[in-house]
Amino acid sequence: MDKAYSRGRILIMLGVILALILVDHLNSPTFAFNSGQGNVQTALTQRDESACAPCGAPCPSTRN
């Protein structure tokens, strides 16, 4: 019988994938910003400062 899909191998591979996702998440700039570690570039800090809306949308008077 082929052991390519044994329960143990599947659980090990899922654990490896979960570990890789966790490492990527913990090293992301957004996680650092949300943890209170400032001075990182995220979408929140790259907003257009001249925008009227909090989301960075342009003012109605400047739209074409």
C-alpha positions as CSV (number, residue, x, y, z in Angstrom):
1,M,0.0,0.0,0.0
2,D,1.3,3.5,-0.9
3,K,2.1,5.7,2.1
4,A,2.3,8.9,0.2
5,Y,-1.0,10.1,1.8
6,S,-0.6,8.8,5.3
7,R,-2.2,10.8,8.1
8,G,1.2,11.6,9.7
9,R,2.7,13.0,6.5
10,I,-0.4,15.2,5.9
11,L,-0.3,16.6,9.4
12,I,3.4,17.3,9.2
13,M,3.0,19.1,5.8
14,L,0.1,21.1,7.2
15,G,2.2,22.1,10.2
16,V,5.1,23.2,7.9
17,I,2.7,25.3,5.9
18,L,1.2,26.9,9.0
19,A,4.7,27.6,10.3
20,L,5.7,29.3,7.0
21,I,2.5,31.4,7.1
22,L,3.1,32.4,10.7
23,V,6.7,33.5,10.0
24,D,5.6,35.5,7.0
25,H,2.8,37.2,9.1
26,L,5.1,38.0,12.0
27,N,7.7,39.6,9.7
28,S,5.2,41.8,7.8
29,P,5.4,45.6,8.1
30,T,1.6,45.7,8.8
31,F,2.1,43.4,11.9
32,A,4.9,45.6,13.1
33,F,2.8,48.8,12.7
34,N,-0.1,47.2,14.5
35,S,2.2,46.1,17.3
36,G,3.2,49.6,18.0
37,Q,6.6,49.5,16.3
38,G,6.5,52.7,14.3
39,N,8.6,53.9,11.3
40,V,7.5,51.2,9.0
41,Q,5.9,51.8,5.6
42,T,2.4,50.5,5.3
43,A,-0.6,51.5,3.2
44,L,-1.9,53.5,6.2
45,T,1.3,55.7,6.3
46,Q,1.5,56.1,2.5
47,R,-1.7,58.0,2.1
48,D,-1.9,61.2,0.1
49,E,-1.7,63.9,2.8
50,S,-3.7,66.3,0.6
51,A,-6.7,64.0,0.4
52,C,-10.0,65.0,2.0
53,A,-11.3,61.6,2.9
54,P,-9.6,59.4,5.6
55,C,-9.2,56.6,3.0
56,G,-7.1,58.9,0.7
57,A,-9.8,59.7,-1.9
58,P,-9.4,63.0,-3.7
59,C,-11.5,66.0,-2.8
60,P,-14.7,66.4,-4.9
61,S,-13.5,69.7,-6.3
62,T,-10.3,68.1,-7.8
63,R,-12.1,65.2,-9.5
64,N,-12.5,65.3,-13.3
